[in-house]
Amino acid sequence: MAEGWARHLKGDVIEAYSAGIETHGLNPNAVKVMAEAGVDISGHRSKHVEELKDVEFDYVVTVCDNAHESCPLFSGRTKIVHVGFQDPPRMAKDVKTDEEKLNCYRRVRDEIRKFVERLPKVLESL
């Protein structure tokens, strides 16, 4: 969702990539709630950080605690910033209805949007 928002809202000033230390595929609930907000991420894919090893990043922003704890090393000029958001699948695990599950994703979607709207300036203060 973060890559989707960054490309949608800040594509003119940010070159956004999303990757992790494991690939999981796109979560259909994330695709659905982003589409509700007018952002199509259905063409995105889960990428491994190794796929981006040749990209020189100014910033790497981790958005979940697991990524923050296991973030690989990047070149000396790359600044790593952690901005923790709750994990929607984990939040939705114990809810009863599909609508309640989607609400977990909607909440995190909206929190990520608020963060991305403040980019890149907010990175300077972190």
ABEGO torsion letter per residue (X at the ends): XAAAAAAAAAAAABBBBBBBABBAEBBAAAAAAAAAAGBBAAABBBBBAAAAAABBBABBBBABAAAAAABBBBBAABBBBBBBBBBAAAAAAABABAAAAAAAAAAAAAAAAAAAAAOAAAAAAX
